[in-house]
Amino acid sequence: MTLPSKPEPAAFPQGLPLLLAFDLDGTLIRDGGQDLPEETAAALARLRALGVRVAIVTGRDLPPRGVSSRAGFDAVATNNGGRVHFGAELRTSARFGPGDLEAVLAHELDGARVVLFTEDDLYVQLPPGRDPEPWMLARQARPLAEAPHADVTKVGFWHPDVAGFAARLRASHPHLVVTGGQPPYPEFLTVTPTGAHKAAALTLIAEGLGIPLERTVAFGDSDNDEVMLELAGYAVQVGTLPLLARHADTQLAGYGAVGAYLDALAGRLAARATGEAAGRP
């Protein structure tokens, strides 16, 4: 998917309604983390109390409980946007068709770690002599050969040559969504079904919450966030990945700076609300 550069930085949406959509790893929390920084959690609570809507749009298939339970998100999109929940309601869940999944699994990456995700389970293929990782054990991963191919929602690869495989797959199956294989994840690749990307998730979430896209603010740090940052009314790049710079309206140094940024936003919205209540323009 080729995206144009923004001609000039957009203005931050003023007042409500407002939707903030966050990538998770490297953006809202540290990469691989399990909980929100205290400053970020407090700022999100302030924003929600002011009427701001908030959502996660992550590549993970399950957000950590320490994040979901503390932030009270209005919507959660997982699998790079392929699965979207509004509270307990599952709004959409993309799955591979048989031909597409077979093409993905014909990867020719000798010694790769491969993980297939379904709605409820995961299935792994590991190189000989390699033990399952703790998170795989915690999720009770089963052998890849047992995976129900009709229910696969995401495939992940770990291998030094995932970039080469990504290029081949994009050429042969351009309708699939292929992310990773480049900084900040040069040896990790994610493949999701047609339409399972973060821009689609942001569109669905905004529509479901009744918020125009021009009043959405997206936060992201890596290549799978690119389409979301381009689509949102305002884009906040977290980190310094050059790929995202052309889409960013503002940039934060890293996930540790997000809390202060959100707290300042809450302060501005609170001051605006106070002024409106007092009849000031």
Helices and strands as residue ranges (DSSP letters): E 19-22, H 38-49, E 53-57, H 65-71, E 75-78, G 79-81, E 83-86, E 89-93, H 98-105, E 113-117, E 122-125, H 134-138, E 142-143, G 144-146, G 149-151, E 154-158, H 162-172, E 177-182, E 185-192, H 198-209, G 213-215, E 216-220, G 223-225, H 226-231, E 234-238, H 242-245, E 250-252, G 255-257, H 258-277
